[in-house]
Amino acid sequence: MSRRVSVPELIGRRSELAVLGAALTDAVAGTGRLVLVEGDAGVGKTRVVQEFADRAARDGATVLSGGCLQLEADIPYAPFEEALGGLPDRQGLFRGGTDRATEFRRVADMIAAAGRPVVLVLEDLHWADASTRDLFVFLQRALRHAPVLQIGTHRTGEVGGDHPVAGMVAELGRLPHTERLRMPPLDPAETTALARGLLGVEPGGEMVKVLLIRAEGNPFFTEELIAAWPARGEVPQTVREVVITRLARLTEGARQLSRLASVIGRSVSHDLLAELAALSGVDIGGSVRDLIHHGQLVTAGDDGYAFRHALIREAIYADLLPGERRAAHARVARLLAARPTPVAELAHHWDAAGEADEALAASVRAGESAAAAFASAEAHAHYERALRRWPGASDPEALTGLDLATLLDRAAAAASIASRNARAVELTRERLALLDPVREPERAAVAYAELAHRAWASADWPLARSANRRALELIPADSPERVAIMAHRVGLAMLQSRHREALRFARELIPVAQAAGDTRSYARGLMVLGISSIGTGQIEDGLGYLRNHLALANETRDPRMIGVSYANHTEALVWVDRPEEALALSREGIARASEFGFDFYLLLIVGNQVRALAELSRWDEALDTTDDPTDQGADAFTRLPVDQTRADVYLKRGDVAAAAALLAPAAATLAGQDDVQFGTELSALQALMALQEGRWADARAAVREGLRVALSADNQHRAARLTAIGVRVEADAAHDDGLTRADEILAAGEAHLAALTEDGAVPLPRTLRSLALARAERTRLASPDPAAWSTVAGIAAHDRHLLGYARFREAEALLLGRGLRPRAVTALTEAAGIAASLGAIPLAKDVRALAERARLTLPTVAATPAAEDPHGLTAREVEVLALVGLGRTNAEIAAALFISTKTASVHVSNILRKLGLKSRIQAAAVAQRRDLT
């Protein structure tokens, strides 16, 4: 029986090949594309991709291919090392670079220069190490306009909602140049065709029936069942059973050799397998031929073998007894130690063999190697394994050349860089327990400083402050580390909105940093002077410091300094009512992030772009996620400004479900933390969401929690925003004690600002708007006051939603106070127009309800009508969905509907969100089911 199955002819994968072919056509034209091929294990992903790659190579494309490894602790960048192994500039890949951004850019340039076009294939992304995922995501930006087609395969069954690859796939799937290609199981006709092709005759009805029941349309399992079909007896039930059943028919030598090969991995060189066979007394020649003849192994390259499918290797490995497995790993480790082998692979085998000394030594070297390659997540995993093996080693310090405190320090540093901040705090505390501050005050002080930084990164503010204080107590006055510890104290104060304290610390730091020649600490002082000056209302002084910081960052070309400069500068421009400038600077920052590669601050800059768009009432653009850069290495905190701003817009549009979906992970990230910057905004949004749903108690609780944190800090506009929302909650609830509650909230907010101004602060325009709004809201509980609402409308600035809301309330107050109806009509008409233009459905409904109660006829467009589509699609979105069903690109949709490509992209994103879909392919299927095409 032939084991080489022609995929298109036997199992009908022509459409998948066509999708890949179309993507390659775009790549040839210089438009980079990404196709994510996904499906269950054994569904045929590798066969389709390999056949396509062979065709592409015959047509002149340069094909680079690599696969992710299934190891307990990963080899950083393993699939890229394999894929790029034959390129001329391959020497020294991921070794010795100045920083990760430079290395990533070099890899991107190497791929783009490899040919025209290039097909880069990465198999088994479900096993991808963190650094591979980061580089893979980086390449989507770096190669967007290069003649490169990237193909990634992954098993859907192994990528659950909390799997790190799931987040990566979801983010990449939203990009306009990405296609998600789902490989479906075989249907009955395809199963019959596959059996016919393998057998050479028409399969019997009973066989087809069993194949359909057992294999459930899985091509690999179907093929293996046919090969293992028994003349009598039971048909195997699972993949593992069928593989073991087939192995039982082979010689003992072949079975033994397959077990040894399964311990090595998916592929193995002939020489290594021969040495293993010799150690085990196995005749390699006959045994390998037996395994190839029966379809378990195939030849790989000029001098090696590979399992025909990863499932075969997994089934054989899973069948090993624990003792057999340890012994086999020990043999493999001894042989690999005598030849050039990635130290991470060696550490994996020694650990699986249970050899504590060898596993410890190799794990430390693997951690050092990964750290040198800027693979912090992998370095952390290796150091964790070293810590696990430390107690069982014979002489750990002699084996590693380290004491335990140093190993803990390395593990904590790697965990911190990899954004595993809680674990970094635990490891640093373990290290501090081993240090004697009396004998080694400087070493202990540095450890406390590192603890402060890692506690800040995990938002444990009390620990961060106390650890920093302890570091300053211990650090000798002449220590070169003292300046950096002072700089961190400055940053902590600013991030907690303790602006007066931060300004004092910054003015102490700057001359000390200048004298020491410490550019980073000096830059930190400039940044804090900028943000905290603005926080106290000194706008022009603050913006001047921020401009100086950006100039210094550009001069040093330090990626992190550049990133933090754009992140903070753009946020400050939003808060001082300069959204146009904020938008322009944030877009410049995103472009610079691409220039320098991955940076922790990228999503913060994206968040400020979204904020600026929302402030400018460009809500569709603010909600559009299609062009968002992705940063898989970013901390969860960096998603907060993006998600919170979008949640605010969704609430203003009445989409509570979409807002709740964004606020839930934000709440999980901020749980138990008194975070002024993001925590108070979360409270504000939770209160507004509860308000829309009439949950008065929940709204009050959210306001109470937010004010507790805001009033304890110097953040004037956060406190004022919560004050206004708190008074509105009482006015909307209209309970008997509402006026008393509202007066208490308003008094607290005004007292907070008064205390700041007495100490020299100047109120920001945003602060004054919120307090004016709070006073106007109070009049709803006392006596209607159109003048109060007219005041709010007059200072609404660029906030069109606030202007519409103020005009609506002004009309309400006029009508309740028996004021002039023409003025009420004018105000209500303006509110209706604003609500319609923004798609602000809750405001539109309030306007309509007031007009109906007052029996007013508005002369202009009233509220946005409720969507008739069952999923809330607008008429324009239905038109766009129909064109998606016809396979049109965004540019083609734009041309057909006389709109911009960007607008078409926004419509497609909204359609996917409203229908709960992940890809355009799924949307096309919906369009066809609705007969829209």
Secondary structure, 3 states (H helix, E strand, C coil): CCCCCCHHHHHCCHHHHHHHHHHHHHHHCCCCEEEEEEECCCCCHHHHHHHHHHHHHHCCCEEEEEECCCCCCCCCCHHHHHHCCCCHHHCCCCCCCCCHHHHHHHHHHHHHCCCCCEEEEEECHHHCCHHHHHHHHHHHHHCCCCCEEEEEEEEHHHCCCCCHHHHHHHHHHCCCCEEEEECCCCCHHHHHHHHHHHHCCCCCHHHHHHHHHHHCCCHHHHHHHHHCCCCCCCCCCCHHHHHHHHHCCCCHHHHHHHHHHHHHCCEEEHHHHHHHHHHCCCCHHHHHHHHHHCCCEEECCCCEEEECCHHHHHHHHHCCCHHHHHHHHHHHHHHHHCCCCCHHHHHHHHHHHCCHHHHHHHHHHHHHHHHHCCCHHHHHHHHHHHHHHHHHCCCHHHHHCCCHHHHHHHHHHHHHHCCCHHHHHHHHHHHHHHCCCCCCHHHHHHHHHHHHHHHHHCCCHHHHHHHHHHHHHHCCCCCCCHHHHHHHHHHHHHHCCCHHHHHHHHHHHHHHHHHHCCHHHHHHHHHHHHHHHHHCCCHHHHHHHHHHHHHHHHHHCCHHHHHHHHHHHHHHHHHCCCHHHHHHHHHHHHHHHHHHCCCCCHHHHHHHHHHHHHHCCCHHHHHCCCCCCCCCCCCHHHHHHHHHHHHHHHHHCCCHHHHHHHHHHHHHHHCCCCCCCCHHHHHHHHHHHHHHCCCHHHHHHHHHHHHHHHCCCCCHHHHHHHHHHHHHHHHHHCCCCHHHHHHHHHHHHHHHHHHHHHCCCCCCHHHHHHHHHHHHHHHCCCCCCHHHHHHHHHCCCCCHHHHHHHHHHHHHHHHHCCCCHHHHHHHHHHHHHHHHHHCCHHHHHHHHHHHHHHCCCCCCCCCCCCCCCCCCCCHHHHHHHHHHHCCCCHHHHHHHHCCCHHHHHHHHHHHHHHHCCCCHHHHHHHHHHCCCC
